[in-house]
Structures are given as structure tokens and as C-alpha cells.
Amino acid sequence: MIIVKKVVKNQLLLEFIKYFIALFLGIIIGAILIILKGENPLVAYYMLFKGALGSRAALAQTLRWTTPAILTGLATAIGFRIGVFNLGVEGQLYIGALIAAIVGYAVPFANRVHAIVALLLGSLAGGLYALLPAILWMRYRINEIVNTLMLNYVAYLLTEYITRHFLMENSVSAVPKQIVSPEIANSAKLPLLMPPYQANIGFIVAIILALVLSYLFFRTSTGYTLNIIGQNPSFASYGGVNVRRLGTVAFIVSGMIGGLTGALEILGVHHQFAANFSVNLGFDGVLIALLAKTNPLGIIVVGFFWGILKNGALAMERMTSANKIVIQVVQALFVLFLTVDTGVVKQLLAKRVAWTKGVHKDGDAI
Amino acid sequence: MEMLFSYGTLMAGITLTVPILLAALGGMFADQANLFNIALESFMLLGAFFAVVGSFLGASPWLGFLMAGLAGILIALVFGVLVIDYRANTVVVGIALNMSAWGMTSLLLELFFGVRGFLIDPRIVSFPNLELPIIKMIPVLGKILSGHNLFVYITIIIVVSVYIITYQSKFGLRIRALGQNPDSLETAGLSIRRYRYLAVVINGFLCGIAGASLTLSGLSMFSENMSAGKGFIALAAVLLARGKPTLIILASIFFGYAEGVSIKLQGFGLPHQLILMTPYIITIIFLFIGTRKKHARIGG
């Protein structure tokens, strides 16, 4: 019993060390890249954190970037729970964003109901966009990774097509030649958290959603069932769970959160749909969900970290000669180092514990 | 309508087929090793960048070609080590590699050349266009076959070699066995791990030079994230063809041609986006049909 406890404790420690080493290596390589550019990495990293947390404006902007990070993380995490790779969050986000923008400018409403309707329809559209890969996977067992990836590109092109040919006539863009929809009505704009900065009520929505999902995953029988589906679908099916139906619903909810993310981006920040406006927010979600091991509360933490990095990188680029894209490399390397399976280390550790307790036989330690 | 089959569209289609075809052939090898590789994009991007570096340094497109291939192999080995030896998830590694390749090439661009975003420099030498001596005299056909960039002909040679290797050599047989029944390799006393690595290396090389074809077949420039989804179109071709080089060639030509048509349409302000969608939609439809057939076979 004592050994079991010790191993569990050691494994937590091991996880912690693993994250620390992965992040540390990423930061070191980032530092080297900054040095090569002839800049002091300590100054650059200091500017990053100062730019992300150092003032009211900085914090507001960090929360603005934290919002989509948390939401896309949650969207992906729901899929991961049941063993589904929804790589289409990016596409669902685009569809949700476009629908929200259309409702935002074309449908006349006088009050705040406008924003709520736009958000709901945006997330519904995202959910519908996930319906096809969901059915193809749950019913016909056609690889959902491929279909969701392909549908991302269809979404990029479809939204660009619709915006260019049906919405663009009356719109004004700050950037010349950019393909944009008209600006949404004031009634559809989301309230700001710390005016005049971009952080908006979407952040609260993201936090509430994370808490709700956390409750669902860890405190309800549905969450337990989802987990079982993820680990062993046949077992769940044998136990009387309608795997296909629950899986489809979870997939669609994942898409709805993707759509909601897009709708929040438009109604809260951009106020008009622009073709190719989100670069890789959806893919960030995959990495965030993975780093947080699909735990919604963990996603809040990682999402906040992501927000710091994203916003801080911009500040770093303003204040120093370092390129903001260094941070993208650091993020990617962090995940790459983390993917390295520490099975070997685990074995060593288990053996060591067994050794100190004088237990040798395999399996006894765990 | 006539512009769909015009000479200009055809030539553009051929040029646009080259990177997709090379990358898809590369992806086929990873697919044979049962590695779902969505990092083709990053291999290509790295290749595109180092092709420019090589051509710039050596004033020769051949050095660029070589460096692109090596860069592709290098990043493919990173992929290989993580997914083969460390059993990391291919999709996660793929996403992270795509992100880092984008970042790395942009940073290296700034470091080596002191520019951001894109690089145009007369010292980057592309492959020349090639007039085929006798063939160009043939009416109609001569005009289509001759006058392409040298890279097009290199691609044809590579495609033919891959085809021959796949079907006529012991190595090709083993790679195919890897895809269909890996255990048979083990039974024959061969190392699965070794062949998976070989497949990954070939994948890296072909995707690397696919990247070179973006920068060195006349354009002579590099721009940030210039592979822009081509790796995913190549992946679509890989998934449609499932290890059959002939199908890879057909799918790539179709996708390249669709892109050529869409560029023409764009010139006329027509909805080119709808044409650009076809590779992705076709992939979804064909995967569906393919799976239905398989089920029907099992059922009957």
C-alpha cells in the first residue's frame, strides 16, 4: 500500500518534471534563436511577460487571446475524451464566425438579444458542420481525422466565397483588397470586460463552459460513460451504452464549441468577418487539450498560458528586435518534447522504488 | 469553358501538379509504413526554404535541390524518431512540426537574409526551361511536351523510378509488404523498424524536393509559409490512392489541374474558391465510396 502511494506520488512528480523539462528545452531553444538575432533573451522574455501581465491593457489583451485558446482546447478535449480526433475545430470556427457575422449585420434586433441569437446560431452552425464527419465516423467508420482536416479547407474556401460574392458589396475594410463582410450592428457587439480593451464577455463564457464541462466529465455518469467509450468502446457498448449516439452527440457538441469560438471572435473582437482571419486557432486547441490532458480546469490554466505567450509575443516584438514567431516555435517544441514517451524513465523509477523497498517481482510495484 | 482546356491552363496545371505529385509520392511511403503523416506540409516548407538557401549560396539550382532533399530528410528523421521509437502520436507530432517549420523558416529567413515575410533575390537561380530538340517539332503534342521547366522533367524521371522501384525491386516489394502485412517482413528475418525508417527518409527526401519545386521552377523566391496547404492536398492524394503510385499520379494531376483552372478563373473574377475546394470534397466522397465497397465485399 505504501509502495502504491509512493509510486503514484512519484508519477505526479514525474509528470511535473516532464512538463518542466519540455518547457525548459523549448525556452532554451527560443533563447538561442533570440541570441542569434543579436538580442538578449532575458530582456526579450521579460518584455514578453511585462507585455502580457504588466498593465491593465496588457492583461486585457492577454484575456482576449486566452478566450479562444480555452474554447478551442475544450472543443478538442471533448473529442479526445471519447477517442475522437476532431481536427476540424478550425473549420467549425470559420463557419460559426461567418454565420454570427451575417446574423450580426443582416438581422435587425434592437437589444442584447441580438448578440445572444448570433452566438447561438453561430455555435449551431459549427455543430452542423461537424455533423458530416461525425456521422461518417460513428456510422461508417471513416477516419474522422482525414474528413475534419479536409473540411477545414472547404470551410476556408466556402466562407471566402460567400463573403466575396454575397456579402462584400457594402463592406468597408481597413486593409485594402481584404475580403470582408459589413460591420455588425452595435446591438450584436459583446460587452467589454475592461473597456476600451478587447477582452470581452467571451472570456466569462469560456470559463463557465470549462467549469460546466469539468463537472460533466468528473461528477456525472455521462462523463464516466464518455471516459469508458474513450478507453474501450466495445466494453461500453457491451455495458448497454449507445456508443454511436453518444459519440455523435459529443462530436457535434465539440463542433458547437468550435462554432461558438468563431462567433465570439467576430462579435467580441473583429466585428466583421474577414476571409482567413484566424490563423491556426483551431490547431492551437489540439495542443492545448493535449497539454492539459483533456482536463477542463487544466485547459483554463494552459489557455491562460497560451494567452500570455500570444499577447506577450506581440509586445516582445514591439519592444525588442526579436521576432514574435520565436514564441510559436517555443510552443511547438514544448509539445514535441512532451510527446516523447517517458516509458523508459517510468520503468526505471518503478524499479528504483521497488528496489528501495526490497521488492523485485515485476508488477508488485504497481 | 474553352479556357478550361486552353494551352495556358494546361501548362499551369502541369507546373502546379509537380509539387503535389512529389509530396504525395513521398507521403505514400509513410502511408506504407502505417504512419499517418500530416507533417508533409512542414517537410515541403523546409525543403522550399533550403532550396533557396542552396541556390543562393552555390549559384546553382542543383545545390538547392540537394539541400532541399537533405532538409526534408532531416525533419523526417525527427518525425521518425518521435513516432517510431518514442511512439508519439503522429497527428500531434504533425501539428507541432507544421507549426515549428513555419516558425523556423521565417526566423532563418530573417537570420540568413535579414528580411521578413519574403525573399526575392537575383542570386537565387531557378532551373531553366527546357526545349526538347526533336519532340518540339511534333504538332500540338510538341507544344505540350516541350518548353517546361527542367523540374517537370526531373519529376517525370522520379515518378517513373518510384514506379519501377515499387513494382520491380526487392526493396519495393518489402515496402509494399510493410503496408499490407508488416509481420511478413519479420517472418522473413527483416527489421520492420529499419524499413519504417527507410520509408520515412524517402518521404522526407521527396517532400523536400517538392518544396524545392515551389521555389526553383521559375519563381526564384521564398515567402513565409509558402507551402500553404499543398501538403494537405498531397495528403488527400495519398489517402485516395492507398499505396498505388498510378492513382497517386492521377489524383495529383487532377488536383494540380484544378488549381490551374482556379487561377485562370480568379483572373476573370469568377468564383475560383469553389474549384479549389474540389480536392478536399473529392477525397471525402471517395473515402466514403471506398469504405462502402470494402464493407460490401466483406458482407457478400
Interface residues (C-beta under 8 A of the other chain):
Chain A: L33 L36 K37 F85 L87 L132 L136 Y140 R141 I142 N143 I145 V146 N147 L149 M150 L151 Y153 V154 L157 L158 E160 Y161 R164 H165 N280 F283 V286 L287 L290 N323 I325 V326 Q328 V329 Q331 A332 L333 V335 L336 T339 V340 D341 G343
Chain B: F36 I38 V78 L82 Y86 R87 A88 N89 V91 V92 V93 I95 A96 L97 N98 M99 S100 W102 G103 M104 S106 L107 E110 L111 R116 G229 F232 L235 A236 L239 P271 Q273 L274 L276 M277 Y280 I281 T283 I284 L287 F288 T291 R292 H295
